[in-house]
Amino acid sequence: MNPMDDELKKSLADGPLIRNGFSDKLQKRIVDRLEQKNSNAKKTMLVFGCVSTLLIAASILLTVDGVPSVGHDEIVVHKNEMTAFDAEAAQPYYKNQAEHGVRSAVLIGLREDHPAAGSSPAHSTYRTLLLAPEDGELRTASEGDGILMPYKTGFMRIASVTPLNANEDSQTLQAVTAEGAMPLTQPSSYYNKSLRVAEKLHFAGNRYVALSQTIRQLDQNKPSVYEYTWVKEVEELASSSINSTGIIRPVQDPHITLKRLYGESIQSSLKSLNTKVPQNPGSRLTAAEPMDDNGESWTIARKNGEWTPQIASYSERAADSSYGYQLKALPYKLPQSVVSYDLLPLSWDEIRKLQPNAKDAFSSPNKEIVGVVSNDNIVIFPFEGSLIPRPLLKIKLAPDESIVMLQWAVNEPYIEQWKQKGKLLLGES
């Protein structure tokens, strides 16, 4: 081999070309070598032209404004410091979903809190979405008012209603089997700016619900406000006497205690928390008030992508003489009888690193999709060992709207059954 050929070959094989393509020195050597070969000149010049064109094209592809090119699944961080996650997530949705093959369906229950406005008092409304695969894409298959909760072999419907026999405005939670019609009697307007009784749903799953109550009444001709929180079996909503007129005694209504759920072993932890037994409206705490070692009042709340138990500590507020509670975290996981599945395939810190605005997240039991919740929307991403920042679906959230239920169906025939039921009980989206 000609020594110049050998040197030229080594120069071309040295690795990625620099920003300005191949050097002047290298180009000169190519030309000098070609001039030495007088025979087949036209053929040689054609080869040189092709090589030059390919090398210049490669140089352009490898360099964009001095920044190395990246693969299809990567995004360059530009001056606005948009991350790869933000850039991909900004897309409406990922159209080519067939490669991910989603085999999950999820019922998402949402609560929207409305502030007092005009003659309307502060109140809450609810809706349920069924997300399921259809024609190779994840879609909102059904959507409707109220909470459609899987229960045993069927469904329960939970909604806020105003009892027809109430003397004053109120908004309470009721549950009926989903096959029956829900007697929604929510009025278009209220007589008072404040509800006498207002209930708000915080959790629904398996056979349990968590709710808060606000009760307003006159004590010795002075307006008083009482706030409570309870965990109940869903069927206990129907037997609640909170709707009845006259004296309201929420402490006597059926509810689930922590001791009943966890057994005797939790009592030592409850005693160390030094909480007092909640009192009915009209009562006042005394120094001799008995301690609550049964866990009478507690709730289930979303925190960092999971459902967590929190116990209520009650006290009278001196500022306005109201009676309410503060929540304390419990060092216990919720049993499967309450939450069948509640795991994330990546840590909460990882989610916040990818999406700093995330306030909640959830994933399917088969770890194929992850939902990231912000103030404005829920974005569903595929997950294959790591989060793939290509949205499969985006759901717009109203202001002050949050998740109160996440229930999953995995694989057939369960997904198709849910889709059929969803369209029947919720209506097509």
For each residue, the residues with C-beta under 8 A, 3 or more apart:
1: 5 6
2: 5 6 33 36
3: 6 7
4: 7 8 29 32 33 36
5: 1 2 8 9 33
6: 1 2 3 9 10
7: 3 4 10 11 29
8: 4 5 11 12 26 29 30 33
9: 5 6 12 13
10: 6 7 13 14
11: 7 8 14 22 26 29
12: 8 9 22 26
13: 9 10
14: 10 11
15:
16: 62
17: 21 22 55 58 59 62
18: 21 23
19: 63 66
20: 23 59
21: 17 18 55 56 59
22: 11 12 17 26 27 55 59
23: 18 20 26 27
24: 27 28
25: 28 29
26: 8 11 12 22 23 29 30
27: 22 23 24 30 31
28: 24 25 31 32
29: 4 7 8 11 25 26 32 33
30: 8 26 27 33 34 48 51
31: 27 28 34 35 48
32: 4 28 29 35 36
33: 2 4 5 8 29 30 36 37
34: 30 31 37 44 45 48
35: 31 32
36: 2 4 32 33
37: 33 34 40 41 44
38: 41
39:
40: 37 43 44
41: 37 38 44 45
42: 45 46
43: 40 46 47
44: 34 37 40 41 47 48
45: 34 41 42 48 49
46: 42 43 49 50
47: 43 44 50 51
48: 30 31 34 44 45 51 52
49: 45 46 52 53
50: 46 47 53 54
51: 30 47 48 54 55
52: 48 49 55 56
53: 49 50 56 57
54: 50 51 57 58
55: 17 21 22 51 52 58 59
56: 21 52 53 59 60
57: 53 54 60 61
58: 17 54 55 61 62
59: 17 20 21 22 55 56 62 63
60: 56 57 63 64
61: 57 58 69
62: 16 17 58 59 68 69
63: 19 59 60 66 67 68 69
64: 60 67 69
65:
66: 19 63
67: 63 64 76
68: 62 63
69: 61 62 63 64
70: 74 75 76
71: 74
72:
73:
74: 70 71 84
75: 70 82 83 84 87 88
76: 67 70
77: 81 82 83 84
78: 81 82
79:
80:
81: 77 78
82: 75 77 78 86 87
83: 75 77 86 87 354
84: 74 75 77 87 88 389
85: 88 89 354 355 387 389
86: 82 83 89 90 355
87: 75 82 83 84 90 389
88: 75 84 85 91 389 390 391
89: 85 86 355 379 381 389 391
90: 86 87
91: 88 94 390 391
92: 391 394
93: 391 392 393 394
94: 91 97 382 390 391 392
95:
96: 99
97: 94 100 102 136 137 138 382 392
98: 101 136
99: 96
100: 97 368 382 384 392
101: 98 368
102: 97 133 138 368 369 382 392
103: 133 366 368 410 411 412 415
104: 133 364 365 366 368 369 408 409 410 415
105: 130 131 132 133 141 408 409 410 414 415 418 419
106: 130 131 132 362 364 371 406 407 408 409
107: 128 129 130 148 149 150 405 406 407 408 418 422
108: 128 129 130 131 378 395 403 405 406
109: 126 127 128 147 148 149 201 204 403 404 405 406
110: 126 127 128 129 397 401 402 403 404
111: 124 125 126 200 201 202 401 402 404
112: 124 125 126 127 398 399 400 401
113: 122 123 124 200 400 401
114: 117 120 122 123 124 125 400
115: 122 400
116: 120 121 122 193 194
117: 114 120
118:
119: 189 190 193
120: 114 116 117 123 189 190 193
121: 116 169 190 192 193 194 195 198
122: 113 114 115 116 195 198
123: 113 114 120 160 171 195 198
124: 111 112 113 114 160 171 200 201
125: 111 112 114 145 160
126: 109 110 111 112 145 146 147 158 159 160 201 404
127: 109 110 112 143 144 145 146
128: 107 108 109 110 142 143 144 145 146 147 148 405 426
129: 107 108 110 140 142 143 395 429
130: 105 106 107 108 140 141 142 143 148 418 419 422 426
131: 105 106 108 138 139 140 141 380 393 395
132: 105 106 138 139 141 415 418 419 422
133: 102 103 104 105 136 137 138 139 415
134: 137 139 141 419
135:
136: 97 98 133
137: 97 133 134 392
138: 97 102 131 132 133 369 380 392 393
139: 131 132 133 134 393 429
140: 129 130 131 143 393 395 429
141: 105 130 131 132 134 419 422 423 428 429
142: 128 129 130 419 422 423 425 426 427 428 429
143: 127 128 129 130 140 426 427 429
144: 127 128 148 425 426 427
145: 125 126 127 128 159 184
146: 126 127 128 157 158 159 182 184
147: 109 126 128 157 158 159 201 204 404 405
148: 107 109 128 130 144 155 156 157 178 422 425 426
149: 107 109 155 156 157 158 175 204 205 234 405 407
150: 107 154 155 407
151: 154 155 156 206 207 234
152: 207
153:
154: 150 151 177 178 179
155: 148 149 150 151 177 178 179 421 425
156: 148 149 151 175 176 177 178 234
157: 146 147 148 149 175 176 177 178 182 425
158: 126 146 147 149 173 174 175 201 204 209 234 237
159: 126 145 146 147 173 174 182 184
160: 123 124 125 126 171 172 173 174 186 199
161: 171 172 173 174 182 183 184 185 186
162: 166 169 170 171 172 185 186 187
163: 166 170 172 185 243
164: 185
165: 243 244 245
166: 162 163 169 170 196 197 243 245
167: 245
168: 191 192 196
169: 121 162 166 187 190 191 192 195 196
170: 162 163 166 195 196 197 198 243
171: 123 124 160 161 162 186 195 197 198 199
172: 160 161 162 163 197 198 199 240 242 243
173: 158 159 160 161 199 201 209 211 237
174: 158 159 160 161 182 183 237 238
175: 149 156 157 158 209 234 235 237 238
176: 156 157 180 182 183 238
177: 154 155 156 157 180
178: 148 154 155 156 157 421 425
179: 154 155
180: 176 177
181:
182: 146 157 159 161 174 176
183: 161 174 176
184: 145 146 159 161
185: 161 162 163 164
186: 160 161 162 171
187: 162 169 190
188:
189: 119 120
190: 119 120 121 169 187 193 195
191: 168 169
192: 121 168 169 195 196
193: 116 119 120 121 190
194: 116 121 216
195: 121 122 123 169 170 171 190 192 198 214 216
196: 166 168 169 170 192 215 216 217
197: 166 170 171 172 213 214 215 216 242 243 248
198: 121 122 123 170 171 172 195 213 214
199: 160 171 172 173 211 212 213 214 242
200: 111 113 124 211 212 213 214
201: 109 111 124 126 147 158 173 204 209 210 211 404
202: 111 210 211 212 229 299 300 301 404
203: 208 209 210 231 299 300 301 307 404 405
204: 109 147 149 158 201 208 209 210 234 404 405
205: 149 208 307 338 339 340 405 406 407
206: 151 337 338 339 340
207: 151 152 233 234 235 337
208: 203 204 205 231 232 233 234 256 300 338
209: 158 173 175 201 203 204 231 232 233 234 237
210: 201 202 203 204 229 230 231 232 299 300 301
211: 173 199 200 201 202 229 230 232
212: 199 200 202 227 228 229 230 299
213: 197 198 199 200 226 227 228 229 230 242 250
214: 195 197 198 199 200 225 226 227
215: 196 197 225 226 227 228 248 250 281
216: 194 195 196 197 223 224 225 226
217: 196 223 224 226 248 281 282
218: 221 222 223 224
219: 222 223 224 281 282
220:
221: 218
222: 218 219 321
223: 216 217 218 219
224: 216 217 218 219 281 321 322 323
225: 214 215 216 320 322 323 324
226: 213 214 215 216 217 281 322 323 324
227: 212 213 214 215 322 323 324 325
228: 212 213 215 250 251 278 297 312 325
229: 202 210 211 212 213 297 298 299 312 325 327
230: 210 211 212 213 250 253 255 256 297 298 299
231: 203 208 209 210 255 256 261 298 299 300
232: 208 209 210 211 236 237 240 253 254 255 256
233: 207 208 209 236 254 256
234: 149 151 156 158 175 204 207 208 209 237
235: 175 207 238 239
236: 232 233 239 240 253 254 255
237: 158 173 174 175 209 232 234 240
238: 174 175 176 235
239: 235 236 254
240: 172 232 236 237 243 253 254
241: 244 248 249 252 253
242: 172 197 199 213 248 250 253
243: 163 165 166 170 172 197 240
244: 165 241 248
245: 165 166 167
246:
247: 282
248: 197 215 217 241 242 244 280 281
249: 241 252 253 280 281
250: 213 215 228 230 242 253 280 281
251: 228 277 278 279 280 296
252: 241 249 280
253: 230 232 236 240 241 242 249 250
254: 232 233 236 239 240
255: 230 231 232 236 296 297
256: 208 230 231 232 233 260 261
257: 260 261 294 295 296
258: 261 262 266 270 294 295 298 309 311 330
259: 262 263 264 266 267 270 293 294 295
260: 256 257 294
261: 231 256 257 258 295 335 337 338
262: 258 259 265 266 295 332 335
263: 259 266
264: 259 267
265: 262 268
266: 258 259 262 263 269 270 295 332
267: 259 264 270 271 293 294
268: 265 271 272
269: 266 272 273 330 331 332
270: 258 259 266 267 273 275 292 293 294 295 311
271: 267 268 274 291 293
272: 268 269
273: 269 270 311 313 328
274: 271 291 313
275: 270 291 292 311 312 313 314 328
276: 285 289 290 291 292 313 314 315
277: 251 289 290 291 292 296 314
278: 228 251 292 296 297 312 314 325
279: 251 283 284 285 289 314 323
280: 248 249 250 251 252 283
281: 215 217 219 224 226 248 249 250 323
282: 217 219 247
283: 279 280
284: 279 316
285: 276 279 289 314 315 316
286: 289
287:
288:
289: 276 277 279 285 286
290: 276 277
291: 271 274 275 276 277
292: 270 275 276 277 278 295 296 297
293: 259 267 270 271
294: 257 258 259 260 267 270
295: 257 258 259 261 262 266 270 292 298 311
296: 251 255 257 277 278 292
297: 228 229 230 255 278 292 311 312 314 325
298: 229 230 231 258 295 309 310 311 312 330
299: 202 203 210 212 229 230 231 309 310 312 327
300: 202 203 208 210 231 307 308 309 310 334 338
301: 202 203 210 307 308 310 327
302: 305 306 307 308 360 402 403
303: 306 308
304: 348
305: 302 344 348 351 360 361 362
306: 302 303 342 343 344
307: 203 205 300 301 302 334 338 339 342
308: 300 301 302 303 329 330 334
309: 258 298 299 300 330 332 334
310: 298 299 300 301 327 328 329 330
311: 258 270 273 275 295 297 298 327 328 330
312: 228 229 275 278 297 298 299 325 326 327 328
313: 273 274 275 276 325 326 327 328
314: 275 276 277 278 279 285 297 323 324 325
315: 276 285 323 324 325 326
316: 284 285 321 322 323
317: 320 321 322 323 324
318: 321
319: 322
320: 225 317
321: 222 224 316 317 318
322: 224 225 226 227 316 317 319
323: 224 225 226 227 279 281 314 315 316 317
324: 225 226 227 314 315 317
325: 227 228 229 278 297 312 313 314 315
326: 312 313 315
327: 229 299 301 310 311 312 313
328: 273 275 310 311 312 313
329: 308 310
330: 258 269 298 308 309 310 311
331: 269
332: 262 266 269 309
333:
334: 300 307 308 309 338 339 342
335: 261 262 338 339
336: 339 340
337: 206 207 261
338: 205 206 208 261 300 307 334 335
339: 205 206 307 334 335 336 342
340: 205 206 336 408
341: 365 408
342: 306 307 334 339
343: 306 363
344: 305 306 347 348 351 361 362 363 370
345: 363 367 370 383
346: 350 351 370 383 386 387
347: 344 350 351
348: 304 305 344 351 352 361
349: 352 353
350: 346 347 353 354 387
351: 305 344 346 347 348 354 355 358 361 370 372 387
352: 348 349 355 356 358
353: 349 350 356
354: 83 85 350 351 358 372 387 389
355: 85 86 89 351 352 358 372 374
356: 352 353
357: 374 375
358: 351 352 354 355 361 372 373 374
359: 373 374 375
360: 302 305 372 373 402 403
361: 305 344 348 351 358 370 371 372 373
362: 106 305 344 370 371 373 403 406
363: 343 344 345 367 369 370 371 383
364: 104 106 367 368 369 370 408 410
365: 104 341 408 410
366: 103 104 410
367: 345 363 364 383
368: 100 101 102 103 104 364 382 383 384
369: 102 104 138 363 364 380 381 382 383 392
370: 344 345 346 351 361 362 363 364 380 381 383 387
371: 106 361 362 363 378 379 380 381
372: 351 354 355 358 360 361 378 379 381
373: 358 359 360 361 362 377 378 397 403
374: 355 357 358 359 377 378 379 397
375: 357 359 397 399
376: 396 397
377: 373 374 394 395 396 397
378: 108 371 372 373 374 394 395 397
379: 89 371 372 374 391 393 394 395
380: 131 138 369 370 371 391 392 393 394 395
381: 89 369 370 371 372 387 388 389 390 391 392
382: 94 97 100 102 368 369 388 390 392
383: 345 346 363 367 368 369 370 386 387 388
384: 100 368 388
385:
386: 346 383
387: 85 346 350 351 354 370 381 383
388: 381 382 383 384
389: 84 85 87 88 89 354 381
390: 88 91 94 381 382
391: 88 89 91 92 93 94 379 380 381 394
392: 93 94 97 100 102 137 138 369 380 381 382
393: 93 131 138 139 140 379 380
394: 92 93 377 378 379 380 391
395: 108 129 131 140 377 378 379 380
396: 376 377
397: 110 373 374 375 376 377 378 401
398: 112 401
399: 112 375
400: 112 113 114 115
401: 110 111 112 113 397 398
402: 110 111 302 360
403: 108 109 110 302 360 362 373 406
404: 109 110 111 126 147 201 202 203 204
405: 107 108 109 128 147 149 203 204 205
406: 106 107 108 109 205 362 403
407: 106 107 149 150 205
408: 104 105 106 107 340 341 364 365
409: 104 105 106 414 415 417 418
410: 103 104 105 364 365 366 414 415
411: 103 414 415
412: 103 415 416
413: 416 417
414: 105 409 410 411 417 418
415: 103 104 105 132 133 409 410 411 412 418 419
416: 412 413 419 420
417: 409 413 414 420 421
418: 105 107 130 132 409 414 415 421 422
419: 105 130 132 134 141 142 415 416 422 423
420: 416 417 423 424
421: 155 178 417 418 424 425
422: 107 130 132 141 142 148 418 419 425 426
423: 141 142 419 420 426 427 428
424: 420 421
425: 142 144 148 155 157 178 421 422
426: 128 130 142 143 144 148 422 423
427: 142 143 144 423
428: 141 142 423
429: 129 139 140 141 142 143
